[in-house]
């Protein structure tokens, strides 16, 4: 398995699809995200990001959720497939 | 008395269902967090009076925020729960459902937004879902009322099923199993508003749409507001009310105590709605003739933006800027509500998670966000001198809002969490719900503002007659003239500003101020102190100590800004 395949939500490109692997946060954050349907095993699509450390938006099932920059950095996602053309932004 | 609770995720249509069940009209909008307090209503079931409570939305019964704590607390005194589910997000909504089913309280499920499932290509086997969960399930469409009768009819079937799972992992496994059995997805095409959703998510497209929406809203509010004033309000007062008042004036003998109170001063032998200041002249004209048209146009636009679902998208765009002020993007929603009236704006700060955020947001709203009534008067009075002066007032308020937010962000202790919010889908607003909501807000304004305006005008007249204002004016003269460059008579307006700001601006009209003085006095009035109604809400939401703090900041900020304007302009 490529190590690059596991990246944070923040590092995903817009339009990419992946599966949530872990959430690097406390119980409180886990619970809040879980309530919104974001938990390990869930497939998500990154829809947009905003410049200057702004929030990231993603789609999970039929809902769109906006997540602050710091939280988005704590959500680890495994990309669906690793294409050579995909760039991993830092 | 049976007590029914409406429980569900945020923005699944609980408030719309509440309206349908009880017949009580309340504000419902297409974004999470419309209901910040709870709303109670009643309906008759046979002979029995049933109480219904619209509980603030919650994603889980393991509360993660203050609003959710309130919701969980309220579960204790219900006899029956209507669990409202967004049928287009079955899995996530069932998480709360399964938690509810573990409580010893009968549950019935309203599978809401049923109409949306079809065009999203979602098929749900309701009978099978009912079987699996063991409680009655009724598909509903809250905004149109579809399924409500059936829902009410099946209340007695609500039950406490045996639900077994332990821990959240097992719960999610169970939910996954249920969803697999009852839901199937079919292919569907993007609707045109889903394309629009994609466009507003786009970085450049989002900013472009925001600029378009905001400038169109501003233009519309002004165009419609002005239109109502010049084509309806002014002619009505001019042709119908003035002749009546003139007759009354003659009956009262064109002068004397009652004439002064009811009609006020005649200007060149005529009633002048901006200067006479009687109860029946200016006292009625300001709220109904000058302010109401703008209330109508503002809330018409706000209602549309709310129901389309645009505001949360604006919140995302504003997030970076708002973080500089110690808030996150979602705080833009209370701020925009504050542009209508500060009272609901400050109440809506409850959707923010931390105490620090609520303090900053509420303080900023009372300083830098002028309500529609105040704005209508500023546009009416300062606008006569030229649009650049109106722009100066707005510019000063915006700059104060930014600077004070920036300072508060660096001085107020505590932390401001990040944004984490669901963005609702765009929906085509129903004309009927827009109209109902508009009517609700207009009648609210008339009911709450009109009496206060009339009492204020009455008090002003009596104080004038007694001569109290003169001594206040003389005492305040040094500050006003030296610091702000205003004539001492403006103190009267500043004092009245504590009761009603629209009347206060109206009191500037007869003073023959220069354009510069009008800009300064309008700005100071807007920032200086909240009106009485806002002050009460501020004290209730922040507590006494923080309210005093906020008031201190307001006074300091207003004097600083007014002094600067006096130096620069």
Boltz contact constraints between the chains, C-beta under 6 A:
constraints:
  - contact:
      token1: [A, 31]
      token2: [B, 62]
      max_distance: 6.0
  - contact:
      token1: [A, 31]
      token2: [B, 64]
      max_distance: 6.0
  - contact:
      token1: [A, 32]
      token2: [B, 64]
      max_distance: 6.0
  - contact:
      token1: [A, 35]
      token2: [B, 59]
      max_distance: 6.0
  - contact:
      token1: [A, 35]
      token2: [B, 60]
      max_distance: 6.0
  - contact:
      token1: [A, 37]
      token2: [B, 92]
      max_distance: 6.0
  - contact:
      token1: [A, 47]
      token2: [B, 201]
      max_distance: 6.0
  - contact:
      token1: [A, 48]
      token2: [B, 201]
      max_distance: 6.0
  - contact:
      token1: [A, 52]
      token2: [B, 320]
      max_distance: 6.0
  - contact:
      token1: [A, 54]
      token2: [B, 319]
      max_distance: 6.0
  - contact:
      token1: [A, 54]
      token2: [B, 320]
      max_distance: 6.0
  - contact:
      token1: [A, 55]
      token2: [B, 316]
      max_distance: 6.0
  - contact:
      token1: [A, 55]
      token2: [B, 319]
      max_distance: 6.0
  - contact:
      token1: [A, 55]
      token2: [B, 419]
      max_distance: 6.0
  - contact:
      token1: [A, 61]
      token2: [B, 89]
      max_distance: 6.0
  - contact:
      token1: [A, 61]
      token2: [B, 91]
      max_distance: 6.0
  - contact:
      token1: [A, 62]
      token2: [B, 88]
      max_distance: 6.0
  - contact:
      token1: [A, 62]
      token2: [B, 89]
      max_distance: 6.0
  - contact:
      token1: [A, 63]
      token2: [B, 89]
      max_distance: 6.0
  - contact:
      token1: [A, 63]
      token2: [B, 422]
      max_distance: 6.0
  - contact:
      token1: [A, 64]
      token2: [B, 423]
      max_distance: 6.0
  - contact:
      token1: [A, 65]
      token2: [B, 422]
      max_distance: 6.0
  - contact:
      token1: [A, 66]
      token2: [B, 316]
      max_distance: 6.0
  - contact:
      token1: [A, 66]
      token2: [B, 419]
      max_distance: 6.0
  - contact:
      token1: [A, 66]
      token2: [B, 421]
      max_distance: 6.0
  - contact:
      token1: [A, 66]
      token2: [B, 423]
      max_distance: 6.0
  - contact:
      token1: [A, 67]
      token2: [B, 420]
      max_distance: 6.0
  - contact:
      token1: [A, 68]
      token2: [B, 418]
      max_distance: 6.0
  - contact:
      token1: [A, 68]
      token2: [B, 419]
      max_distance: 6.0
  - contact:
      token1: [A, 70]
      token2: [B, 418]
      max_distance: 6.0
  - contact:
      token1: [A, 71]
      token2: [B, 418]
      max_distance: 6.0
